Every structure is written in C-alpha cells, then in structure tokens.
Amino acid sequence: METTSEFDGSMAGLIVGLLICLPVGIYYYISNKEEMWVCPECREAVRMGAGTCPNCGENLDDVGGMGHEHGTENETEEF
C-alpha cells in the first residue's frame, strides 16, 4: 500500500504533547489527594479534620488521631 503524502510531523507533536501532559497530570493528582481518617466505630473513610463521622455520628474529637489510616508515630503494635 502506497501513501501519496509525506510524513508532516503531526504525530510527533502529539507524542511530545502526551509526554509533557501525562507527568503534569500525575503530579497534580498526587499533590491534590486528600488525607482521610477511618472512623473507629463504622470503619468508613472520613475527611481529615472532621469532628463527627457523617455515616454513624461518632465524635471523632475524642479519638485523638487514632482513626488515621496510616497510624501515628506514638502507636505501638501489640502481638
């Protein structure tokens, strides 16, 4: 199969644009992710800084950060 036109470089522009936009989009996604807590009562994800769980109404101020999904540095593991 023969082509009647030569390569004009439009595909190269698309590839360069993709290589620039993709890392910027990944960085934007990672930098704007919200940290979430886990409610100790119902185990639902709750926005960080919330006073009460919107699902079960548990008071999260009394928990003292223990519901954070990544844990705190003062926690100790018991086996």
Secondary structure, DSSP 8 states (H G I E B T S, - for coil): ---SS---SHHHHHHHHHHHHHHHHHHHHHHT---EEE-TTT--EEETT-SB-TTT--BSTTTTTTTBTT--TT-----
